[in-house]
C-alpha cells in the first residue's frame, strides 16, 4: 500500500487527538466502573472497525484484510499482557483510583517504543529477506515456550522488576508512598520519583518484552509499516479499558496461552513459507483470508473451552468444599 507522508502525518495527528480525548476524559482519578470500561472498549473497537473500512474503501481488500488480521492478533496478544499488568499493579500496590492513569501513560510509553521497533523491523526486512526465516523460527519457538509455561501453571508467579527500572530507582530514588498523580516530589531536599512514575515505567518497558513476539507476528501477516503501526496503535489504545472490563475474567481464560501458541506457531509457519517463496522455492503461501479465519477460529474455540473448563473447576471446588464441610457440621450437631 502506497502511503504518502501527508497520510502518515494525518494518521499520527488523528491518533494523538484520540489519545488526548481519552486523557481529558480520564484526567480525574477515579475507580473505573464496568459500564464505563465497556462503553469505551466498544468505542475503541468501533474506531478500529471504521479505520479498517476506510482502508477497504480507499485501499482495497488486501490492506483491509491485513489490518483486521493484524488488529485481532495484536488484541489477543495484548490480553496476555493484562496478566502481567495485574501482577505489576499488585506488586506496587497501586490504589484503584490511580490505575487508569497508570495504564494510560504506560500504554502511551509502550506505543512510542513499539513505533521505534516497527520502524527498525521494516528497515531490516526491506534490506535482508532472510530475516523472515529468523522471525518465523522465533515465533515457533515462542509458541512452544507458551505451551511449556501453560503446562507449568505457576500459581505463585510474581512480577520482577527489569534491570533498567532498578537502575532508575537507584539513580533517582523512590518516595515511600503515592502523592496523588505526581511523578516527582522533593524529599529531604532531593528530587525523587514517586511510585506512580515507577509503575508507569514498569508498564511501558514491560510491554517492550511482549513486542518481541507481537511485532514479528504482525509482520508475518503484513509487511506494510503503515498497517503494522495502525493495528498496534488501535490494539494498544483500547488496552486500558479492556483491563478493567475483563480483569475479573482473566483467571477464567485458562486456555488462552494454548490459543496464543497456536496463533504464533501458525504465523511462524506462514513466515517460513513466505521466506521460502521469496527465495524461489515453489511452496504454497497462506492467504490473508485464511489467516484471518484461523486466528478468529482459534480465539473462539479457546474462549469456549476456557469458560467451560473454568465452570467445571468451580463446580468441582464447590463439591469438594461441601464434602469437607459435612463431617464438621455433623460433629458440631
N, C-alpha and C positions, 0 to 999 in steps of 0.2 A: 504494500500500500504506500503510495507516494504522499508523504505528509510534508507540507510546507512549513517554513519557520513561523509564519503567521498563525497557522493552526496549532503548532506547539505552544506558542505564547498564549493564544486564546484558551487552550485547554488548561494550562497551568494557572492562568488567572482565574478561570472558572472554578477549578478545584480549590484554589486559595480562598475564593469568595465563599464556597460551601463550608470550608473549614472555619472561616471567620464567623459565619452564621451559627454554626454548631457551637463555637466557643462563646459567642454572645448569649445564646440561649442557656448554656450551662455554666455561665460565669459565676453564678451564686452557688456556693457549696450547698448541696442538699442530698438527701437519700433518693436515689432513682427508683421510682416505682416500676412494677411490671408493665403497667399501662403505658407509661412514658417510654420505656425501653422498647416495647412492642411497636408503638407508633413510629418511632424513629428508625427501627430496624426495617419496617416496611417502606419508609421513605427512602432509605439508602438503597434498598434492593430495587425499588421502583426507578430511582435515578440511574442505577446501573442498567436496568432494562431499557430505559429511554435512550441512554447513550448507545447501547447495542443496536437498537432500532435505527438510530441515526447513522451508525456505520453501515447498516443494511441498505438504507435508502441512498446514501451518498458514496459508499464504498463497494457495495455488493455483498453477496452471501458469504464469500470466503473470509473477509475481515470480521464480519459479524459473528460467524461461527467460531472463529478463533478467539474472539473476545469472550463470548459466553462460555466456551470451554475453559479458557484461562481463568475467568472470574469464578466459576464454580469450583475449579481446582484450588485456587488460592483461598477461597472462602472456606472450603472444607479443611484445608491445611491450617487455616487460622483458628479454627475451632480447637484443634490440638494445642495451639498456643495458649488458649484460655486456661488449660490445666496448669501451666507454668505460671500464668498471671495470678491465679488463685493462690499458688504457693508463695509468690512474691508478696502479695497483699497480706498474707498471714505472717510471713517472715518479718515484715516491717510494721505489723500491727496498724495498718492504715485505717483511720476512722472512716466509717461508712460514708459520711457526708463529703469526704475528700476523694473518694475513689474515682468518681467520674472525672475530676480534674487531672488526677494522676494518669488515667488511661488516655485522656485527650492529648496531653503533652507527650506522653510516652509513645503513643501511636504516631504522632507528628514527627518525632525524632526517628522512629523506625521508617517512616515514609521517605524522609530525606536520605537516610542511609541506603535504603533499597534503590532509590533513584541512582545513586552512585554505583551500586552493584550492577544494575541493569545496563547503565552506560558502559561499564567495563566489560560485562558479558557480551554485549552486542559488538563491541570493538574486537574482542578476542575471536568470536565466532566468524566475523567478517574476514579476519586475517588467517585464521587457522581452522580449516574444516575438520581436522582430526579431533578437535575439542568435543565434537558431538559424541565420539566414542567414549571420551572421558566422562562427559555428563551422563551418558546412558549407563555406563558401568557404576558410577557413583549413585545414581537413583536406584538401581537394582540392589546395590549393597545397602543403601538406606532402607529399602523395603524389607530386606532380610533382618536388619537391625531392629526395625519396628516390631517385627513378629517376635524376635527374641525378648524384647523389652515387655511386650504384652504378655508373653508366657511367664516372665519373671514375676509380674504382678506385685510390685513392691508397694506395700501399704504405707511404709514409713518414709516415703520419698520427701525430701526437703530441698528447698532452693539453696544453692551455694553461690555466693557472690563471685563474679568473674574477677580476674586479676586487674583489669582496667578500673573497675569500680572500687576495689580495695585500695588501689594506688591513689585514686582521687580522694578517698576518705582519709588516707594517711597524710596526703598533701594539704588538704584544706581543713580537715576536722569536721565533725558532725555534732550538731546540737543534741541535747539529751531528750528533747521532746518536740512535738509538732508545734509550729507557730502559725496556725491558720494555713493560708496558701502561700506564705512567704517561702522563698527559696534560699535566701541568705539572711543572716542576722549578725549582730555584733554581740560577741560573748567574751567577757573578760578582756575587752579591748582588741579582740581579734575577729575578723570576718570569717564565719564558718558556714558550712552548708547545713540546711535543715534536713530532717528525714524525708520531707516532701520531695526535695530535689534528688536525693539519693534513690528513692523508689522510682521516680520518673526516669532517671538514667538506667536503672535496672531493667525497667520495662523496655525501653528503647534499644539498649545494647543487647539484651537477651534475644530480641527479635532478629538481630543480625544472624544468630546461630540458626534460626529457623529459615532464614533466607538462603542458607547454603543448600537446602534441598528444594525450597519452593521456587527459587529463580531458575535453576536448571529444569525443574518440572514444567514451568510455563514456556521456557524456550524450546521444550520438546513439543509443544503444541503450536507455537508460532515463533518465527524469528524476527517479527516486526517489533522494534523497540517501542513504538507508539502504543501498540496493543498491549505489550508486556507491561508497560508503565501504567496505563489507564486501568487495566484489570487488577493490578496490585493496589492501585490507589483506591478504587471503589471497594475492594475486599477489605482493606485496612481501615478505611474511614468508618465503616459500619461496625467495626470490631468492638468499640466501646459499648454501644447499645446491646450488642449480642452478648457481651459479658454479663450484663445484668438480667437479660431476658432468659438465658439458658443456664445461668450459673448453677441453679439447683438441679438441672438435668444432666450436667456433665458426668456425674458419677454413674448415671444410668446408661451412658453411651459406652458400654463395656467392650464393644467390638469395634470401636472407632479406629484403633490402631491397626487392626487387621484390614479394615476397609481402606485406610490410607496407604497401607503397604501394598495392597493390590493395585491401587491407582498409580503409585510411584513406580512400581515394577512394570506396569503396563506402559507408562510413558517412557521408562528407561528402554524397554524393548523397541518402542516406536523410534526413539532417538538413534539406537544402534542400526535399525533398518534404514533410517534416513541417511545415516553416515555411510552405510554400505552402498546405498543407491547413488550418493554423491561421488563415491569412489569408482563408480562404473559397474558395480555388481548388480545383476538383474534380480532384485528381490522385491516382493510386494511392499508397498507403503500403506500405512494406516491413515485413512482419511479423517478429516475433522469431524464429519457427522458420526462416524464410527466411534471416534474418541469421545465425543460428547455423550453418545448413548451409553458407552461403557462406564464413564465416570458417574453419570446420573444413576444408572442401574446399581452400581456398587454402593453408592451412598444410600439409596433407598433400601436395599437389602440389609446393609449394615445397621441402619436405624431401626428397621423392623426387628431384626434378630437381637439387637441390643436391648430394646424395650421389652421384648418377650423374655429374654434371659434375666433382666432386672426384676420383672414381675415374679418370675419363678423363684428367684433367690429370695425376694422379700417374703413370699408365701412360705418358703422353707424355713426362714428365720423366725417367722411368726409361729409356725407349728412347733419349732424347737423350743421357743420361749414358753408356749403353753404346756409342753411336755415337762420342761424343767420346773415350771411353777406348780404343777399338780401335786407332787409329794409334799411340798412346803405348805400348800393350802390344807392338805389332809392332816398334817401334823398340828397345825395351828387350830384346826377344828377340834 
